Amino acid sequence: MLETLKNLLHILALYEANGLLALTYVLWEHLASVLVLTNFVFFTIRAPVGQRAWTLGGGVLALLAAFFTASPAPFLLAAMSLAGVGAVLLERFNPDALRWRITGGLTLYALAALAHLGYASYLAGVDAAAWAQAIGGQQEAALALAQGRAFVETLATWALWLILPLGYFSLLAQTLLAHPPLTARPDEIITAVRTRGQSSVNSYRSSE
């Protein structure tokens, strides 16, 4: 009886360990998707009611791009969204406007990544034999398709790996460096100054 109980506990421990390993593997494999989802939840919570549907829609597109597109686009998208969260937390002057621009930038990047995925899938499914009749030969059709794929891949590489991310990070840097760093938002500083002034007046009156 005791031996049977030990075997049962051993089997349960193995199942639990395998389950945790499988969960860890899945989370690591889709780490970019998890980060994108978490960051867009932050953006949606911070958004006004009228903007939440748009923010949620952008989050769905970003999640699809992070889940289905090829590396490094998912990790660039995750890094961009994570940097956006940090920028919103650091911005003291107009974080709502910055959050909206960040949401738009991430949505634009997700759309570009999904468009590349769709067009690349289309080109991969095109049959050179079907093009041969219109172009004039099997060799010419294969060459045209190869050139089309090369052009799309080159354009996508420049846009998704360099141009769009650099533009996005430049936007964040420009916004954060436009004003000197503050320990609080401007309205909080004004309220604190007015409150201290009112307290000084009250203290002076009390002393009289």
CORRA-V530199 format. One record per helix or strand. SS is the DSSP state (H for helix, E for strand). FROM is the first residue (numbers start at 1). TO is the last residue. Records with the same first field share a line. If there is no record, write none. Layout:
SS = FROM-TO  FROM-TO
This chain:
H = 2-29  31-46  49-68  73-90  95-125  128-135  138-177  186-207
